[in-house]
Amino acid sequence: MTWCWQRWAGDRHAMLKFALKLDGVASFALGLLTLLVRPEVGMPMGWQIGLGSFCVVYGMGVFFLGTRATPDRRIVLLVIIGNTVWALDSILTAELKWFPLTGMGVALVLAQGLAVLGFAVLQFIGLRREASSGSVSGHGTQPRSQSLA
C-alpha cells in the first residue's frame, strides 16, 4: 500500500485516475452481471436490461477517462454529479418501493448505491487534490521557462 501513496504523492492525477478506473471496472462488471446473469431482484426485465446496458457503456467510458494523462475536469464533475444522483436514486428506489424488489434486490440496490457514493467521494477527493497541487493550469499547459539571455 505504501507504493500507492508514494505514487499518488508524485502524480497529482494518480488518485483521480485510480478512482475513475475503479468506478469503470465496477460499473462494467455490474452491467455484465445484470445482463448475463440477471439475478431475480424484482425489477422489471426491461429496466434491468436497460440499466445493465447503461452500466456496461458507462463503465467503459469512465475507465477510458481514467486512462487519460489529464482527465477533463468538466467531465469528471459530470461523473461525480451522476454518481451522487445514482446513489441517491438507489436509496429512494429501495425506500419508496418504486419496484417490487425482493429482499435480495433491496440489498443489492442499496449495496451498489453505497459503492457508487464511495466512488463519487474518491473522485471528488482526487479532483480536489489535483486542484490544490497547483502550478499547472487547468488545460494541461506548462508554464514558460524564464530565459536569462
N, C-alpha and C positions, 0 to 999 in steps of 0.2 A: 504494500500500500504506500510505502514511502516513495517509490518511483513515481506514483501517480501525483502526489503532492509536489514533488520536485519538478515534474513535467508541467504541472499547472502553474507553478511559480515562474517558469521560464517562458511559457507561451500564454499570452494573455487571452487567447481564444480557446485554449485546451478544454477548460471546464464546460464552456458553452457547446463546443463541438461534441464532447462526450455526452452531454445531456440530450442533444439533438439526435445523435446516433442511437442512444439507448431508447429514446422515445420511438424512433423509426423502427428499430428491431422489434420492440414490444408490440407496437401497433400492427406491423406486418404479421407477426405471429398470431395475434388475437384475431386478425382478419381471416387468416388461413384456417384457424381453428373454427371460427364461426361458419366459414363457407364449406369446409370439408367434413368436419365432424358434426356440426350443428347440434350441440347438446340440447336436450329438452329443458328449456328455461322458461317457457310460457310466452315467448314473444311471437307474434305472427311471422310466418315464414318469409313473407315479402320484406318485412322490416329487417329481419335477421340477415337475409341475403344482401339487402342494400347496405346495412351497416358493415357487414363483413367486407363487401367490395370496397366501400369507402376506406376502411381501415387498411386494406392492402395498398391502395393507391397512396393514401396519406403517409403510410409508413415508408414507402419508397421515396416520396418527396422530401420528408423530413430527414431521412437518412442522407439523401443527396445533399441537402442544405448543410448538414453536419460535416460533409467532406470538403466543403469549400475552404480555401485558405482564410478568407474573411467572410463569415456569414453575414448577409444583408440584415442590418438591424431592423428594418421595417418588416421584413418577412418574419424574423424571429419574434417581433412583437405580436404579429398576427397569430403565430403559432402559440404563444403564451396565452393570448386572449382566448383563442379557440380551445385550448386545453382547459382553461379555467371554466369556460362556458360548458364544455363537455362534462367536467367533473360535477358542476352544479346540476346540470341536467340529469346526470346519473342518479344523484341523491334524490332529486324530485321524482324521477321515474319510479324509484323504489318506494319512496314515502307516499306519493299520491296515487299509486297503483294505476298508472296510465295504461299498463298492460297487465294481463292476468299472470304475472310471473310466479313461478314455483318457488319454493324455499331456496333451491339451488340457484335459481335465476336471480332472486333478490341478492343473494350472497355474491354472485359473480358480477352483477351490475355495480354493487357498492364497492367491491374489491377493485375492479378496473377503474371506477371513478376516483378512488383514493390514489391509485397508481398514477393516473393522468394528472391529478393535482400535484403529486410529487414531482412529475416531470416538469410541470409549469414552474414550480418553486425552484428546481435545479436550473432551469433555463433562465429564470429571472435573476438568480444569483450569478450565473455565468455572464449574463448581459451586463449586470452592474459591475462585476469585477473587470470586465473588458473596458467599460466606460471609465472606470476610476484609474486605470493604468496609464491613461493618457496622452502621451506626446504625439501620437499619430492621429490624423484627422479621421473623421468617420468614413471617408471614401477610400481609405487604404493608401493614401499618398504619403510619401516620406518627406520630412522637412528638408529644405535645401541646405547643402553644406556651405559653410562660410569659407570664402577664399581670401587669403591674405594678400594676394597679388593685386 
